Amino acid sequence: MKIIHLSDTHLGASVLDERFERIVDDLTRLRPLNPDNHLIIHTGDLIHQATRENRAAARLRLDRFRAFGYQVLLCPGNHDYGGSLSVNPQAACDFQETFSDYIFPDKKARNFPSLYLRDDCAFIGLDSNAAELRGLDRFFAEGHLGKAQLAKLNMLLDSELVQGKKIVLFLHHHPFFFGYSVSPDLGDGKVFAHLFARLTRAFRRLKDAYSFCRIVRDRAHVLLFGHMHYGLDCSGESIKYGIPLALDGGSTTCAESGEDRMRYRIIDLENMTQEIRFLKL
């Protein structure tokens, strides 16, 4: 089994719809992969703003993947539930309703954690916005799974349903304290943005990351996420928790300026290796 990892496509922003269309073309017409042993996981921020138009446009593109034969799994990001400044319960309901068959592939249970079983693998999706939909927590949301969801995750990982399976966890917000290992250029003209990012990085990650990492320690094989647009291999951090592979999907459509190519990963779950495909902008 292989995973095609997409993330942070932000459809509805600038030229990103056109770029995502190229990704869809790449995987369905130009360099198609065998859908019998590949599935697509999108780790959130599918759209840029929680509008009906953006949801409809994104739905059409995911449906193209499905029409080709790919199974698509999706978890929500903060932009899917609102935007960069806040999330809200109504937008969350609208997003889950529009994409319910991609978020909850087991139609009998429409709640998180979601579970999809295929071959010898168990794919578990989480909503890292779940505990930020009320009060002041809605603003500048940086991810909070909440005690209820973590308790259900703990029970699921203990259940007979997933015993002996290769477990793949996926969520939007990143659980690790990380960034580029080198200081950013000052010549790119974004001095204040870099300074702000450095001073606030400790506060801009999953709020209950410690509790999450304790629960999943030694109980998962792959951890996938997005949100920060870095696109880094974080396995050096996850291995401390007994998770062999942890990957940040970055922004598949290059939502951050300064990139000259799009990229996505193909992860081979049998031998735990990865391949990166590039599309020049």
Secondary structure by P-SEA (a helix, b strand, c coil): ccccccccccccccaaaaaaaaaaaaaccccccccccbbbbbcccccccccaaaaaaaaaaaaaaaaaccbbbbbbccccccccccccaaaaaaaaaacccccccccccccccbbbbcccbbbbbbccccccccccccccccccccaaaaaaaaaaaacccccccbbbbbbccccccccccccccccccaaaaaaaaaaccccccccaaaaaaaaacccccccccccccccccaaaaaaaacccbbbcccccccccccccccbbbbbccccccbbbbbbcc
